[in-house]
């Protein structure tokens, strides 16, 4: 089902952030050598959704919500959120990279699609996208050790 409203995009964002946080919590349990990093990522996810929701609730009106600013298909932003029991560390980090790339693409698309109607919401999505880009670098460095 396509998402066309800001409310729907925010709900999808919350769902993706929560699934991503669960993924990192699971990584932290399985791979103790980077437990702190993965737990920090999970906590950051909670901050990201609060940041985006705060921007949304600060500017939303019924008139604005009636406008259809988005054209998002949730299926385009699916990622594996469960780790196989016997997954290796490099494969687990590769899954995290895939997830981050998907989340980055979602944030960039949501920011782009909403920029004409709002200022705060796309700014929040853009800020989260920037932080996710930094995560990609951190995850890639884990594979280089």
Secondary structure as UniProt FT lines:
FT   STRAND          2..3
FT   HELIX           6..30
FT   HELIX           32..34
FT   HELIX           35..59
FT   HELIX           62..65
FT   STRAND          72..73
FT   HELIX           74..77
FT   TURN            85..86
FT   HELIX           89..114
FT   TURN            115..117
FT   HELIX           120..143
//
